[in-house]
Amino acid sequence: MPHLTSTEFAGRIEELYGAPLAALETHAQDQPQGMLAALLGSHHDIALAERSIAFHRERLAQLVAPDWEIGTHEVSHVLDCARRLAEAVAVRDVQAKTASAVLRSLGRVHPPEPSTAPVHAVPAAPAMAASPAPSR
């Protein structure tokens, strides 16, 4: 199953709450911690991981460029950058998997539409008549 990117995740949050992400972030600051704050936190974590992935991928490409000579000193930088890239990917994947599962479990609740059918009162059930005392 492909993971949601931070942009797709933001769109799903906006769809769920019916407002732009910036407005939701402002609203969440004034509210007690809840589902919205958790979703916004997950979005932030996914976006941060994606920025980290992009940075470390670019840095790794620089370190192993064909015109760049890799010496003993550079090897440790290459390994460190590759490790950080792998960590960022792992964080992004775990966050995205959890956030996707939460989003799939939620649905936007639409207010009920007013009914145009007349409402009929349901008659009350008849009271049970007291049975006469048994005679002897």
C-alpha positions in Angstrom: 0.0 0.0 0.0 1.5 3.3 -1.0 2.0 5.9 1.8 0.3 9.3 1.8 2.6 12.3 1.2 2.3 15.2 3.5 0.4 17.1 0.7 -2.1 14.3 0.2 -2.4 14.0 4.0 -3.1 17.7 4.3 -5.8 17.4 1.7 -7.5 14.6 3.5 -7.5 16.6 6.8 -8.9 19.6 5.0 -11.6 17.4 3.4 -12.4 15.8 6.7 -12.8 19.0 8.6 -14.0 21.2 5.7 -11.5 24.0 6.2 -8.0 24.9 5.0 -5.1 23.5 6.9 -3.9 27.0 8.1 -7.3 27.7 9.6 -7.4 24.3 11.2 -3.9 24.9 12.7 -5.1 28.2 14.1 -8.3 26.7 15.5 -6.4 23.8 17.1 -4.2 26.1 19.1 -7.2 27.4 21.0 -8.7 23.9 21.6 -7.8 21.1 24.1 -5.8 18.3 22.6 -7.9 16.0 20.5 -8.1 14.3 17.1 -7.5 17.4 15.1 -4.3 18.2 17.1 -3.1 14.6 16.6 -3.8 14.7 12.9 -2.0 18.0 12.5 0.9 16.6 14.5 1.2 13.6 12.2 1.1 15.9 9.2 3.9 18.0 10.7 6.0 14.8 11.4 5.4 13.4 7.9 6.4 16.8 6.3 9.5 17.0 8.4 10.5 13.5 7.5 10.0 14.3 3.8 12.2 17.4 4.0 14.8 15.3 5.7 14.6 12.7 3.0 15.0 15.3 0.3 18.0 16.9 2.1 19.9 13.7 2.8 19.2 12.3 -0.7 20.6 15.5 -2.3 23.6 15.4 0.1 24.3 11.8 -0.6 24.2 12.5 -4.4 26.7 15.2 -3.9 29.0 12.9 -1.9 29.0 10.1 -4.4 29.0 12.3 -7.6 31.2 10.9 -10.4 33.5 14.0 -10.2 33.9 13.7 -6.4 36.8 11.6 -5.1 35.8 9.5 -2.1 38.7 9.1 0.3 38.9 7.7 3.8 37.5 10.8 5.4 34.5 11.0 3.0 33.5 7.4 3.5 32.3 8.2 7.1 30.2 11.1 5.7 28.7 8.9 3.0 27.8 6.2 5.6 26.4 8.8 8.0 24.3 10.4 5.3 23.0 7.0 4.1 22.1 6.1 7.7 20.2 9.4 8.2 18.4 8.9 4.9 17.3 5.4 5.9 16.1 6.7 9.3 14.1 9.5 7.7 12.4 7.1 5.3 11.6 4.7 8.2 10.1 7.6 10.2 8.1 8.8 7.2 6.8 5.3 6.4 5.7 4.6 10.0 4.1 8.0 10.5 2.3 7.7 7.1 1.1 4.2 7.8 -0.4 5.2 11.2 -1.9 8.4 9.9 -3.4 6.6 6.9 -5.1 4.1 9.2 -6.5 6.8 11.4 -7.8 8.8 8.4 -9.5 5.6 7.0 -11.3 5.2 10.3 -12.7 8.7 10.3 -15.4 10.1 8.1 -16.9 13.5 7.8 -20.2 13.7 9.4 -22.7 15.8 7.5 -25.5 17.4 9.4 -28.8 15.6 8.9 -31.1 17.1 6.2 -34.5 18.2 7.5 -37.1 15.7 6.7 -40.1 16.9 4.6 -42.3 14.0 5.6 -44.9 14.7 8.3 -44.1 13.3 11.6 -46.9 11.1 13.0 -47.2 10.5 16.7 -47.0 6.9 17.7 -50.0 6.0 19.8 -49.2 4.8 23.3 -49.6 1.2 24.0 -52.9 0.4 25.8 -52.7 0.0 29.5 -53.2 -3.6 30.6 -56.5 -4.0 32.4 -56.4 -5.3 35.8 -57.6 -8.9 35.9 -60.3 -9.6 38.3 -59.4 -11.4 41.5 -59.7 -15.1 41.2 -63.0 -16.3 42.6 -63.5 -19.4 44.6 
